[in-house]
Amino acid sequence: MDAGGEAEFWEIASGLDDEEARTRALDYLAADRPSFADLLRRRPPGEVISVFTVDGASVRGRVLEVGPDVVRVGEVADGTGTARRRILRCHDVRLNAVVRIVRDVGT
């Protein structure tokens, strides 16, 4: 759970007395937030996205594969036309390092 989610959990759970109620509140928060892996699996194959990580790095490319804890992104020169087809480099990005995913408008 991220720091924001933990604070939100304790805000909801603060008025609850028993452990079962706290567990229900935690389940509610977890169910409300889809993981980045789920979001990436819903994208059509080959869609160009930008992935931003906790350390400020970003990769722009096609989603090639989504594993349980890693996403493989094929870096592209451009999001449109024939430059979209050629992959410059492959990057394996840990999903727990991803903070934002942006779909390119031109695709």
N, C-alpha and C positions, 0 to 999 in steps of 0.2 A: 504494500500500500504506500502511495506517495505521501509526502508531508502534508499536502492539502487535504488528501483523503483521510488521513489520520486525525487531523484537527476537526474535520467535518464529522467523523465517526464519534469523537468524544463529545462534540456539541450535541449530537442526537442522543447519545447514550447517557449523558450526564443526569438526566431526570429519571433514568430507569434504575430499579433497585436490584433485580436479580440477574444472574449471569446468563440465563436463557434469553432474556430481553436484549442484553448486549449482543449476544450471538445473532439474534434476529436482525438487529440494527446493522451489524457488520455484513451479514448476508445481503441485506437490502442495498447497501452501498456498493458491494462487489458486483451485484447483478446489474446495477444501473450504469456501470462503466465498461463498455466493450474494450478489449485489449487492442493494442496496435496490430497484433497478429491477426485478429478477427477482421479489423478494418482493411488490412492489406489483402487478406484472402478474398474479400468481396470485390476488389478491383479487377477489371477485366485484364486478361493476360497482355503483357506488353505495354500497358498504360504508363506514360511518363509521369513520374512524381518527383518531388524534392523531399528528402528526409533530413531532418535536423536533429542533432544529438546534444546531449547534456554539455559536452565540452565545447560547443559552438561550431562544430564541423557540420558541413552539409554536403549531400551527394544528390545530384540530379540525374535520373536515369530510369530505365525500365525495370519493373519488378520481374525478376527472373524466377525466384523461388522463395517461399516463406516456410521456414522450419519452425520447430517449437520455441526456439529462442534466438534465431538468427534470420534476417532477411537478406537475400542476395539481390543487389541492385547492379544492373549493367549501366555504367556511366555512358551517356550519349553526348554528342557534340551539340545537337539541337533537338528540340522537342517536336519539330515538324519536318515533313519532307523526307528525303532520302538520308539526311544526317541522323534521323531518328533510328534508322535500321542498324547502323554500324556502332558496335559497342567498343568504347575506348579501353575501359578497364572494368573489372568486376570487383565489387566491394561487398564484404560480408559485415553487416551492421547488427550488433546485438540489440535485440528488441528492448531490453531494459535500459538501454542508453538513448532510445528514441524519445524525443520530447514533442515533436510536431511532424506531421505529414501534410504536404500540400500537393494537390493535383494540378498539373500544368494546364493552363487555360487553353493553349493552342492544340491540345490533343483531343 
